[in-house]
Amino acid sequence: MFMGAGMLLVVSSPLMAADAIVAAEPEPAEYVRVCDAYGTTYFYIPGTETCLHIGGYLRFETRFGRDEVGSSDWTFWQRAQVSFISKSETEWGTLTGWLTYRGEAGSASDNVVFLDEGFIDIAGFRFGMQYSWWDDDPSGETDTVASNETKHNSIRYQYETDNFAAGVSVDELEDEYETKPGEGPNDIGIAAQISGKSGGYSGYLLGGYDTDTEEIAIRVIAYADVGPGQLGLYGVWASGANYYYEDSEWTVGTQYVWEATDRWSFTPGFQYFHAIDLDANGDGFSGGDAWTGGITIDYQIAENFAAKLSTQYYDSDDADDDQLEGFLRLQRNF
């Protein structure tokens, strides 16, 4: 009996000594934190000190004008855009990464998705695909103050304060165009700008040099708070046809933004073009003038949802170019 009890004890002892199964402690969950260093729309990427903003818009338009699509004088058109903006602090200042994708569709078979912007920004320098200062036009829809594509692979530097900015950029002018016979893409342009504001006044001076055509374009835009709205004046001059501006030898225009209520604003505008025809060799401009006038109406339907109606009339010495055109737009921002 003693040995049997001992044997039982020996046999059963491993079971008695087994470790108890203990459930692992759950990992603490890291919730998304708001990053208010760059505005209320940023949040911290979990596990990092990098702040991220996600935004964009959906836009639907009905466009109208002579032969807008083929022989049709109107068409539906849509755009969808999303942007990712990352920011973090370094010993060189704020490091920004900007990525924007855009999709545009005229129909189910006529649509495209592409990289709209993608650049790195730090210490005043910006590298990558970006919109140039030539894209900074008046807020209305009457003006034409730049030619060709205003987005480039560029390297730029800009110094800026709250009331002053100055910068220079080197742009790869890579898109197809032929201002002069034999020209093509992959040329270099140099742009420089200076701007400032004081009280209800602001102004911009911009210049661009196309190294291929060896021509320059200079643009001036000024704004002033006048009465219940803002008056804008602008002008462009080109020494000869170039990538930055080639629509005319010179042009001047004006607009007035009247914010009638919190929801309604009206922007009438007018622009005059002198010498809109290119010389046969593309070196300069010759006779032929034109003007355009119209109005843009904005209505804030609801928060982040707005409508825009633009109607413009264009008249030139080339009678076939006279036409009424415009669009009706609905846009939902997020």
TORKOL-4160 file (C-alpha; in steps of 0.2 Angstrom, whole numbers, padded with zeros to 4 digits, m for minus):
334
<pt num="1" X="0000" Y="0000" Z="0000"/>
<pt num="2" X="0014" Y="0012" Z="0004"/>
<pt num="3" X="0023" Y="0009" Z="m0013"/>
<pt num="4" X="0006" Y="0010" Z="m0022"/>
<pt num="5" X="0003" Y="0027" Z="m0014"/>
<pt num="6" X="0021" Y="0032" Z="m0018"/>
<pt num="7" X="0018" Y="0027" Z="m0036"/>
<pt num="8" X="0002" Y="0036" Z="m0037"/>
<pt num="9" X="0011" Y="0051" Z="m0030"/>
<pt num="10" X="0025" Y="0050" Z="m0043"/>
<pt num="11" X="0013" Y="0047" Z="m0057"/>
<pt num="12" X="0002" Y="0062" Z="m0052"/>
<pt num="13" X="0015" Y="0074" Z="m0047"/>
<pt num="14" X="0018" Y="0081" Z="m0065"/>
<pt num="15" X="0000" Y="0085" Z="m0067"/>
<pt num="16" X="0000" Y="0094" Z="m0050"/>
<pt num="17" X="0016" Y="0104" Z="m0055"/>
<pt num="18" X="0009" Y="0110" Z="m0072"/>
<pt num="19" X="0009" Y="0130" Z="m0075"/>
<pt num="20" X="m0007" Y="0138" Z="m0075"/>
<pt num="21" X="m0012" Y="0145" Z="m0092"/>
<pt num="22" X="m0012" Y="0164" Z="m0091"/>
<pt num="23" X="m0020" Y="0175" Z="m0105"/>
<pt num="24" X="m0009" Y="0188" Z="m0113"/>
<pt num="25" X="m0012" Y="0206" Z="m0108"/>
<pt num="26" X="m0020" Y="0215" Z="m0122"/>
<pt num="27" X="m0009" Y="0228" Z="m0131"/>
<pt num="28" X="m0014" Y="0246" Z="m0127"/>
<pt num="29" X="m0024" Y="0253" Z="m0142"/>
<pt num="30" X="m0017" Y="0269" Z="m0149"/>
<pt num="31" X="m0031" Y="0280" Z="m0155"/>
<pt num="32" X="m0029" Y="0293" Z="m0168"/>
<pt num="33" X="m0024" Y="0309" Z="m0160"/>
<pt num="34" X="m0028" Y="0326" Z="m0167"/>
<pt num="35" X="m0013" Y="0337" Z="m0173"/>
<pt num="36" X="m0017" Y="0355" Z="m0170"/>
<pt num="37" X="0000" Y="0361" Z="m0174"/>
<pt num="38" X="m0005" Y="0364" Z="m0192"/>
<pt num="39" X="m0023" Y="0366" Z="m0191"/>
<pt num="40" X="m0038" Y="0356" Z="m0185"/>
<pt num="41" X="m0039" Y="0345" Z="m0201"/>
<pt num="42" X="m0023" Y="0336" Z="m0197"/>
<pt num="43" X="m0020" Y="0320" Z="m0186"/>
<pt num="44" X="m0005" Y="0310" Z="m0181"/>
<pt num="45" X="m0001" Y="0295" Z="m0190"/>
<pt num="46" X="m0001" Y="0281" Z="m0177"/>
<pt num="47" X="0016" Y="0277" Z="m0170"/>
<pt num="48" X="0024" Y="0293" Z="m0177"/>
<pt num="49" X="0025" Y="0311" Z="m0174"/>
<pt num="50" X="0020" Y="0315" Z="m0192"/>
<pt num="51" X="0004" Y="0324" Z="m0195"/>
<pt num="52" X="m0007" Y="0320" Z="m0210"/>
<pt num="53" X="m0021" Y="0329" Z="m0219"/>
<pt num="54" X="m0033" Y="0320" Z="m0231"/>
<pt num="55" X="m0045" Y="0331" Z="m0242"/>
<pt num="56" X="m0051" Y="0334" Z="m0259"/>
<pt num="57" X="m0067" Y="0337" Z="m0269"/>
<pt num="58" X="m0079" Y="0330" Z="m0281"/>
<pt num="59" X="m0084" Y="0342" Z="m0296"/>
<pt num="60" X="m0098" Y="0340" Z="m0309"/>
<pt num="61" X="m0100" Y="0352" Z="m0323"/>
<pt num="62" X="m0111" Y="0356" Z="m0338"/>
<pt num="63" X="m0100" Y="0365" Z="m0351"/>
<pt num="64" X="m0107" Y="0374" Z="m0365"/>
<pt num="65" X="m0099" Y="0383" Z="m0380"/>
<pt num="66" X="m0097" Y="0381" Z="m0399"/>
<pt num="67" X="m0092" Y="0364" Z="m0404"/>
<pt num="68" X="m0088" Y="0360" Z="m0385"/>
<pt num="69" X="m0087" Y="0341" Z="m0390"/>
<pt num="70" X="m0086" Y="0337" Z="m0408"/>
<pt num="71" X="m0101" Y="0346" Z="m0416"/>
<pt num="72" X="m0110" Y="0346" Z="m0399"/>
<pt num="73" X="m0112" Y="0363" Z="m0390"/>
<pt num="74" X="m0113" Y="0356" Z="m0373"/>
<pt num="75" X="m0106" Y="0342" Z="m0363"/>
<pt num="76" X="m0106" Y="0334" Z="m0345"/>
<pt num="77" X="m0089" Y="0333" Z="m0337"/>
<pt num="78" X="m0083" Y="0327" Z="m0320"/>
<pt num="79" X="m0067" Y="0328" Z="m0309"/>
<pt num="80" X="m0063" Y="0319" Z="m0293"/>
<pt num="81" X="m0047" Y="0324" Z="m0283"/>
<pt num="82" X="m0039" Y="0318" Z="m0267"/>
<pt num="83" X="m0024" Y="0325" Z="m0258"/>
<pt num="84" X="m0013" Y="0319" Z="m0244"/>
<pt num="85" X="m0002" Y="0332" Z="m0235"/>
<pt num="86" X="0011" Y="0326" Z="m0222"/>
<pt num="87" X="0020" Y="0338" Z="m0210"/>
<pt num="88" X="0033" Y="0335" Z="m0197"/>
<pt num="89" X="0046" Y="0346" Z="m0188"/>
<pt num="90" X="0065" Y="0344" Z="m0191"/>
<pt num="91" X="0080" Y="0354" Z="m0187"/>
<pt num="92" X="0078" Y="0362" Z="m0205"/>
<pt num="93" X="0060" Y="0368" Z="m0201"/>
<pt num="94" X="0043" Y="0360" Z="m0206"/>
<pt num="95" X="0045" Y="0345" Z="m0218"/>
<pt num="96" X="0030" Y="0344" Z="m0230"/>
<pt num="97" X="0026" Y="0330" Z="m0242"/>
<pt num="98" X="0011" Y="0334" Z="m0254"/>
<pt num="99" X="0003" Y="0321" Z="m0265"/>
<pt num="100" X="m0013" Y="0324" Z="m0275"/>
<pt num="101" X="m0021" Y="0312" Z="m0287"/>
<pt num="102" X="m0035" Y="0318" Z="m0299"/>
<pt num="103" X="m0047" Y="0309" Z="m0310"/>
<pt num="104" X="m0056" Y="0317" Z="m0325"/>
<pt num="105" X="m0070" Y="0310" Z="m0335"/>
<pt num="106" X="m0080" Y="0316" Z="m0350"/>
<pt num="107" X="m0088" Y="0300" Z="m0353"/>
<pt num="108" X="m0086" Y="0281" Z="m0347"/>
<pt num="109" X="m0073" Y="0278" Z="m0361"/>
<pt num="110" X="m0065" Y="0296" Z="m0360"/>
<pt num="111" X="m0058" Y="0296" Z="m0342"/>
<pt num="112" X="m0040" Y="0297" Z="m0335"/>
<pt num="113" X="m0032" Y="0296" Z="m0317"/>
<pt num="114" X="m0016" Y="0305" Z="m0315"/>
<pt num="115" X="m0003" Y="0312" Z="m0302"/>
<pt num="116" X="m0008" Y="0330" Z="m0301"/>
<pt num="117" X="0005" Y="0336" Z="m0288"/>
<pt num="118" X="0019" Y="0327" Z="m0279"/>
<pt num="119" X="0032" Y="0337" Z="m0271"/>
<pt num="120" X="0043" Y="0339" Z="m0255"/>
<pt num="121" X="0044" Y="0356" Z="m0247"/>
<pt num="122" X="0057" Y="0361" Z="m0233"/>
<pt num="123" X="0066" Y="0377" Z="m0228"/>
<pt num="124" X="0058" Y="0387" Z="m0242"/>
<pt num="125" X="0063" Y="0374" Z="m0255"/>
<pt num="126" X="0051" Y="0364" Z="m0265"/>
<pt num="127" X="0056" Y="0349" Z="m0277"/>
<pt num="128" X="0044" Y="0339" Z="m0288"/>
<pt num="129" X="0028" Y="0341" Z="m0298"/>
<pt num="130" X="0020" Y="0357" Z="m0293"/>
<pt num="131" X="0009" Y="0371" Z="m0300"/>
<pt num="132" X="0019" Y="0387" Z="m0304"/>
<pt num="133" X="0016" Y="0405" Z="m0299"/>
<pt num="134" X="0009" Y="0407" Z="m0317"/>
<pt num="135" X="m0006" Y="0396" Z="m0311"/>
<pt num="136" X="m0011" Y="0410" Z="m0297"/>
<pt num="137" X="m0024" Y="0419" Z="m0307"/>
<pt num="138" X="m0038" Y="0430" Z="m0302"/>
<pt num="139" X="m0053" Y="0422" Z="m0294"/>
<pt num="140" X="m0065" Y="0425" Z="m0308"/>
<pt num="141" X="m0067" Y="0415" Z="m0324"/>
<pt num="142" X="m0065" Y="0429" Z="m0337"/>
<pt num="143" X="m0046" Y="0431" Z="m0336"/>
<pt num="144" X="m0033" Y="0422" Z="m0347"/>
<pt num="145" X="m0016" Y="0427" Z="m0339"/>
<pt num="146" X="m0005" Y="0411" Z="m0343"/>
<pt num="147" X="m0003" Y="0400" Z="m0358"/>
<pt num="148" X="0000" Y="0381" Z="m0360"/>
<pt num="149" X="0002" Y="0370" Z="m0345"/>
<pt num="150" X="0005" Y="0379" Z="m0328"/>
<pt num="151" X="0011" Y="0363" Z="m0319"/>
<pt num="152" X="0029" Y="0357" Z="m0320"/>
<pt num="153" X="0043" Y="0347" Z="m0313"/>
<pt num="154" X="0052" Y="0361" Z="m0304"/>
<pt num="155" X="0064" Y="0366" Z="m0291"/>
<pt num="156" X="0060" Y="0382" Z="m0282"/>
<pt num="157" X="0064" Y="0393" Z="m0267"/>
<pt num="158" X="0053" Y="0405" Z="m0259"/>
<pt num="159" X="0056" Y="0416" Z="m0244"/>
<pt num="160" X="0040" Y="0422" Z="m0236"/>
<pt num="161" X="0033" Y="0431" Z="m0221"/>
<pt num="162" X="0015" Y="0435" Z="m0217"/>
<pt num="163" X="0015" Y="0450" Z="m0228"/>
<pt num="164" X="0029" Y="0447" Z="m0241"/>
<pt num="165" X="0035" Y="0434" Z="m0252"/>
<pt num="166" X="0049" Y="0432" Z="m0265"/>
<pt num="167" X="0055" Y="0417" Z="m0275"/>
<pt num="168" X="0063" Y="0409" Z="m0290"/>
<pt num="169" X="0060" Y="0393" Z="m0299"/>
<pt num="170" X="0068" Y="0382" Z="m0312"/>
<pt num="171" X="0054" Y="0373" Z="m0323"/>
<pt num="172" X="0055" Y="0359" Z="m0335"/>
<pt num="173" X="0044" Y="0364" Z="m0349"/>
<pt num="174" X="0040" Y="0346" Z="m0354"/>
<pt num="175" X="0023" Y="0347" Z="m0362"/>
<pt num="176" X="0021" Y="0347" Z="m0381"/>
<pt num="177" X="0020" Y="0365" Z="m0389"/>
<pt num="178" X="0027" Y="0374" Z="m0404"/>
<pt num="179" X="0028" Y="0392" Z="m0403"/>
<pt num="180" X="0041" Y="0393" Z="m0415"/>
<pt num="181" X="0045" Y="0381" Z="m0429"/>
<pt num="182" X="0055" Y="0366" Z="m0423"/>
<pt num="183" X="0052" Y="0368" Z="m0405"/>
<pt num="184" X="0047" Y="0354" Z="m0394"/>
<pt num="185" X="0046" Y="0348" Z="m0376"/>
<pt num="186" X="0059" Y="0346" Z="m0362"/>
<pt num="187" X="0065" Y="0364" Z="m0362"/>
<pt num="188" X="0070" Y="0375" Z="m0347"/>
<pt num="189" X="0060" Y="0390" Z="m0340"/>
<pt num="190" X="0065" Y="0401" Z="m0326"/>
<pt num="191" X="0052" Y="0411" Z="m0316"/>
<pt num="192" X="0053" Y="0423" Z="m0302"/>
<pt num="193" X="0040" Y="0432" Z="m0292"/>
<pt num="194" X="0038" Y="0445" Z="m0278"/>
<pt num="195" X="0022" Y="0449" Z="m0269"/>
<pt num="196" X="0016" Y="0459" Z="m0254"/>
<pt num="197" X="0001" Y="0465" Z="m0245"/>
<pt num="198" X="m0004" Y="0479" Z="m0233"/>
<pt num="199" X="m0021" Y="0482" Z="m0226"/>
<pt num="200" X="m0034" Y="0480" Z="m0240"/>
<pt num="201" X="m0021" Y="0480" Z="m0254"/>
<pt num="202" X="m0010" Y="0467" Z="m0261"/>
<pt num="203" X="0000" Y="0465" Z="m0277"/>
<pt num="204" X="0010" Y="0452" Z="m0287"/>
<pt num="205" X="0024" Y="0454" Z="m0300"/>
<pt num="206" X="0029" Y="0439" Z="m0309"/>
<pt num="207" X="0042" Y="0435" Z="m0323"/>
<pt num="208" X="0046" Y="0420" Z="m0334"/>
<pt num="209" X="0060" Y="0417" Z="m0346"/>
<pt num="210" X="0059" Y="0403" Z="m0359"/>
<pt num="211" X="0077" Y="0398" Z="m0363"/>
<pt num="212" X="0072" Y="0389" Z="m0379"/>
<pt num="213" X="0063" Y="0404" Z="m0387"/>
<pt num="214" X="0074" Y="0417" Z="m0377"/>
<pt num="215" X="0058" Y="0427" Z="m0374"/>
<pt num="216" X="0051" Y="0434" Z="m0358"/>
<pt num="217" X="0034" Y="0437" Z="m0351"/>
<pt num="218" X="0030" Y="0449" Z="m0336"/>
<pt num="219" X="0013" Y="0449" Z="m0327"/>
<pt num="220" X="0006" Y="0461" Z="m0314"/>
<pt num="221" X="m0009" Y="0458" Z="m0303"/>
<pt num="222" X="m0016" Y="0470" Z="m0289"/>
<pt num="223" X="m0031" Y="0469" Z="m0278"/>
<pt num="224" X="m0039" Y="0483" Z="m0267"/>
<pt num="225" X="m0054" Y="0482" Z="m0255"/>
<pt num="226" X="m0066" Y="0495" Z="m0263"/>
<pt num="227" X="m0084" Y="0497" Z="m0257"/>
<pt num="228" X="m0093" Y="0481" Z="m0253"/>
<pt num="229" X="m0080" Y="0470" Z="m0262"/>
<pt num="230" X="m0063" Y="0468" Z="m0270"/>
<pt num="231" X="m0057" Y="0476" Z="m0286"/>
<pt num="232" X="m0044" Y="0467" Z="m0296"/>
<pt num="233" X="m0032" Y="0474" Z="m0310"/>
<pt num="234" X="m0020" Y="0464" Z="m0320"/>
<pt num="235" X="m0009" Y="0464" Z="m0335"/>
<pt num="236" X="0003" Y="0453" Z="m0345"/>
<pt num="237" X="0017" Y="0458" Z="m0358"/>
<pt num="238" X="0027" Y="0446" Z="m0368"/>
<pt num="239" X="0043" Y="0451" Z="m0378"/>
<pt num="240" X="0038" Y="0437" Z="m0390"/>
<pt num="241" X="0029" Y="0421" Z="m0390"/>
<pt num="242" X="0035" Y="0409" Z="m0376"/>
<pt num="243" X="0029" Y="0395" Z="m0365"/>
<pt num="244" X="0023" Y="0406" Z="m0351"/>
<pt num="245" X="0012" Y="0417" Z="m0361"/>
<pt num="246" X="0009" Y="0418" Z="m0380"/>
<pt num="247" X="m0010" Y="0423" Z="m0382"/>
<pt num="248" X="m0006" Y="0441" Z="m0386"/>
<pt num="249" X="0008" Y="0454" Z="m0386"/>
<pt num="250" X="0000" Y="0462" Z="m0371"/>
<pt num="251" X="m0016" Y="0461" Z="m0362"/>
<pt num="252" X="m0025" Y="0471" Z="m0348"/>
<pt num="253" X="m0041" Y="0466" Z="m0337"/>
<pt num="254" X="m0051" Y="0469" Z="m0322"/>
<pt num="255" X="m0063" Y="0460" Z="m0311"/>
<pt num="256" X="m0074" Y="0465" Z="m0296"/>
<pt num="257" X="m0079" Y="0452" Z="m0282"/>
<pt num="258" X="m0095" Y="0457" Z="m0273"/>
<pt num="259" X="m0100" Y="0446" Z="m0259"/>
<pt num="260" X="m0118" Y="0450" Z="m0258"/>
<pt num="261" X="m0122" Y="0439" Z="m0244"/>
<pt num="262" X="m0114" Y="0425" Z="m0234"/>
<pt num="263" X="m0120" Y="0413" Z="m0248"/>
<pt num="264" X="m0120" Y="0423" Z="m0264"/>
<pt num="265" X="m0105" Y="0432" Z="m0273"/>
<pt num="266" X="m0104" Y="0440" Z="m0290"/>
<pt num="267" X="m0088" Y="0443" Z="m0300"/>
<pt num="268" X="m0090" Y="0452" Z="m0317"/>
<pt num="269" X="m0074" Y="0454" Z="m0327"/>
<pt num="270" X="m0067" Y="0461" Z="m0343"/>
<pt num="271" X="m0051" Y="0458" Z="m0353"/>
<pt num="272" X="m0043" Y="0466" Z="m0368"/>
<pt num="273" X="m0030" Y="0458" Z="m0379"/>
<pt num="274" X="m0018" Y="0467" Z="m0391"/>
<pt num="275" X="m0010" Y="0458" Z="m0406"/>
<pt num="276" X="m0017" Y="0440" Z="m0404"/>
<pt num="277" X="m0009" Y="0434" Z="m0420"/>
<pt num="278" X="0009" Y="0426" Z="m0421"/>
<pt num="279" X="0021" Y="0431" Z="m0434"/>
<pt num="280" X="0024" Y="0417" Z="m0447"/>
<pt num="281" X="0041" Y="0414" Z="m0439"/>
<pt num="282" X="0034" Y="0414" Z="m0422"/>
<pt num="283" X="0046" Y="0428" Z="m0416"/>
<pt num="284" X="0033" Y="0441" Z="m0412"/>
<pt num="285" X="0015" Y="0446" Z="m0413"/>
<pt num="286" X="0006" Y="0455" Z="m0427"/>
<pt num="287" X="m0011" Y="0463" Z="m0429"/>
<pt num="288" X="m0028" Y="0457" Z="m0423"/>
<pt num="289" X="m0036" Y="0462" Z="m0406"/>
<pt num="290" X="m0049" Y="0454" Z="m0395"/>
<pt num="291" X="m0059" Y="0456" Z="m0379"/>
<pt num="292" X="m0069" Y="0445" Z="m0367"/>
<pt num="293" X="m0082" Y="0449" Z="m0354"/>
<pt num="294" X="m0093" Y="0439" Z="m0342"/>
<pt num="295" X="m0099" Y="0436" Z="m0325"/>
<pt num="296" X="m0096" Y="0422" Z="m0312"/>
<pt num="297" X="m0109" Y="0418" Z="m0299"/>
<pt num="298" X="m0105" Y="0408" Z="m0284"/>
<pt num="299" X="m0118" Y="0401" Z="m0272"/>
<pt num="300" X="m0114" Y="0392" Z="m0256"/>
<pt num="301" X="m0128" Y="0378" Z="m0255"/>
<pt num="302" X="m0123" Y="0371" Z="m0239"/>
<pt num="303" X="m0107" Y="0368" Z="m0229"/>
<pt num="304" X="m0094" Y="0360" Z="m0241"/>
<pt num="305" X="m0106" Y="0361" Z="m0255"/>
<pt num="306" X="m0106" Y="0375" Z="m0268"/>
<pt num="307" X="m0112" Y="0380" Z="m0286"/>
<pt num="308" X="m0104" Y="0391" Z="m0298"/>
<pt num="309" X="m0111" Y="0398" Z="m0315"/>
<pt num="310" X="m0099" Y="0406" Z="m0327"/>
<pt num="311" X="m0104" Y="0414" Z="m0343"/>
<pt num="312" X="m0091" Y="0423" Z="m0354"/>
<pt num="313" X="m0092" Y="0431" Z="m0371"/>
<pt num="314" X="m0076" Y="0431" Z="m0382"/>
<pt num="315" X="m0075" Y="0443" Z="m0397"/>
<pt num="316" X="m0060" Y="0445" Z="m0409"/>
<pt num="317" X="m0055" Y="0452" Z="m0425"/>
<pt num="318" X="m0055" Y="0434" Z="m0432"/>
<pt num="319" X="m0074" Y="0433" Z="m0433"/>
<pt num="320" X="m0075" Y="0414" Z="m0432"/>
<pt num="321" X="m0068" Y="0415" Z="m0414"/>
<pt num="322" X="m0083" Y="0425" Z="m0407"/>
<pt num="323" X="m0093" Y="0414" Z="m0396"/>
<pt num="324" X="m0103" Y="0413" Z="m0379"/>
<pt num="325" X="m0096" Y="0399" Z="m0368"/>
<pt num="326" X="m0096" Y="0394" Z="m0349"/>
<pt num="327" X="m0101" Y="0381" Z="m0337"/>
<pt num="328" X="m0112" Y="0377" Z="m0322"/>
<pt num="329" X="m0103" Y="0368" Z="m0308"/>
<pt num="330" X="m0107" Y="0358" Z="m0293"/>
<pt num="331" X="m0093" Y="0354" Z="m0280"/>
<pt num="332" X="m0093" Y="0345" Z="m0264"/>
<pt num="333" X="m0077" Y="0347" Z="m0254"/>
<pt num="334" X="m0071" Y="0336" Z="m0240"/>
